[in-house]
Amino acid sequence: MAITLQDPKVSTVLDRMYDEAKNQMSRLRDMRGDLDRPMTAQERADAMSEFYIPVTPEAGRLLYSLVRATRPTTVVEFGMSFGISAVYLAAAVRDNGAGRVVTTELNATKIAAAKQTFADTGLADVITVLEGDALSTLAGLDGPVEFVLLDGWKDLYLPVIELLEPRMSTGALVVADNTSAADT
């Protein structure tokens, strides 16, 4: 059985991305006070345009396992950032032999970088990137949706789920990352 996460193209890219994220942590911590003011989702996305905000490797492997186990045909991710979690989701979809990942992102810098990552890992063919405000871009999504990862701005989790709910299959799995973390 093929395990896409073990493919050197995928594992090397994930290792590089995690190294970059680790190297950014002190700068990100230094910015926290600057991000406390009220901002629109676009302003927050632009303020965070150079920062990885990844799922942990353990959370990534859990996402991979959940998608492998539940075998969804449509996986929706709210909050792509640079695409680390999308890589885990797409690897599982690939290993399942069918399905797609639909992911959303506001920031143009992150979109361009993530698309390059998806091409570099060979997973671009199973990932659709919806560019712009998720509440607009996901409104036109075809159902059924069987798996949702909420990993964007926390104040938008409920509106995103309410938007997707009519398209969600009975028994759809919803995973929310960093629910106790402050929005930054």
N, C-alpha and C positions, 0 to 999 in steps of 0.2 A: 504494500500500500504506500503510495507516494505521500510524503509529508512536505508540503510546500515551505513550511517554516524552516526546514533543514536545507533547502536549496541555498547554495552559497550566494546567489544574487539577492535573496531575501534576507538571510541572516547577516550578511555583511552590511547591507543598507540599514537594517534595524540597529545593529551595533553602532554604526556611525552616528545615527540619529540620537540614540541614547547618550552617546559620548558628548555630542553637541549640547543636548539638553542639560546634562550634568554641568558642563562648563559655563552655562548661562545662569545657573541658580543664584549666585551671589549678586549678579546684576539685577535679576528679577526681584530678589528680596529688597534691594536698595530702592527700587521703583515703587514698592507697595504704597507708600504715602501719596505718591502722585496719582495713583489710580483710585483713590477713595472718593473723589468728587463724582457727582452724578454725570453719566455719559450715556449717549445712545449706544446701541449695539455696534453700529459702524465705528463710532469713536473708540469704543473698547477694543474692537478687532484691530483697528489701525494702531492703537497704542501698544498692542501686543504683537505686532506684525513680525517681529524678529525672534520672538520667543516660542520655543517648544513648550507645550503644556501637555505632555504625553501621559497616557496610561502607563502604569508601571509594567515591566516585563511580565510580572506575575498576573496582573490584570489582563494583559494582552493574551497570555496563554489561556486564561479562563474564558475570555471572549471567543478565542479560537475553538476551545472545547465545547462551549455552549452552542456555537453555530454548527459544529460537526454533529453534535448530539441531536439538535432539533431540526436540522436539514431545511432551513427556510429557503424559499425561492427568492424572496425579496427581503434584504436587510437594509434598514435605514439608519444612518448615523447623522445625528445633529451635532455639528461642531467638529469639522475635520482637522483644523489646524494644519500641521505639516504632513498629516496622513499616517501616523504610526498606527493608530487603532484601525484605520481602514485597511492597512496591510494585513493585520491579523484577521480581520473579518473576511477579506478577499481570499486570503490563503485557505481559510476554512471552506469558503464557497467553492474554490477551485478543487480542493480535495474531496468535497462532496460530489463533484461532477456536474453540478447544475446550480444556477442561481445568479444573483447579482447583488452588488452593494451600491446603494445610492447614498451619497454623502453630500453635506452642505458646508459652505464656507463663505464668509463675507469678504475676507481680505485678499486682494489680488496677488500680493507677494506670496502668501501661503498657498494659494490656488496653483500658481505657476510652479512652485517648488514641489508640491504634492503630486501634480501631474507628471513631473519629471521622475519623481520617486516611483510612481506607479508604472511608468514605462521601464525604468531601470530594473524593477523587480519582476517584470513580465506579467504584472497583474492588471494592467490598464484595461484589458478587454472585459473584465468582470466588474469594473468600477465606473459608475457614472457620477461626475461631479456637478452638482447644482450650484451655480455661482450666484450669490446674492443672499438676501434676507430669507431665511428658512421658512418664515411664515408665508412668504409669497411663493418661493420656489417649490416647496412641498405641497402647495395647494393643488397643483396639477398632477401630482403623482398618481399613477395607476395602482390599484390594489391587486391582490391582497398583500398586506405587509405582515410578515410573521415574526420579525425580530427588529427591535428598535434599541439603539444605543444613544442615550442622552449624554452628551459630553461637551456641551456648549455653555452659554451663559445660563446660570441656574435659574434666574428669574423668568426664563423662557421655556423651562421644562414643561410646565403645565400647559401653556398655550400650544406648544408643539404636539404634545400628546392629544390634546383636544382636537387639533387639526387632523392628526393621523387616525384617531379612533374610528371614524367611519370606514376606513380602509383596512383596519387591522382584523386579522382572522381571529376566530375564537381560539383561545389558548396562546395567542401571540406572547412572546417573551419580551419584556421591557427591562433594560438594564440602565441604571443611572449611575454615572461615575461622579465622584467628589461631591456628593450631596451635602456634606457638612462643611465643605470648603467655602471660603468667601469668594465672591465673584471678583476677579481681577482681570 
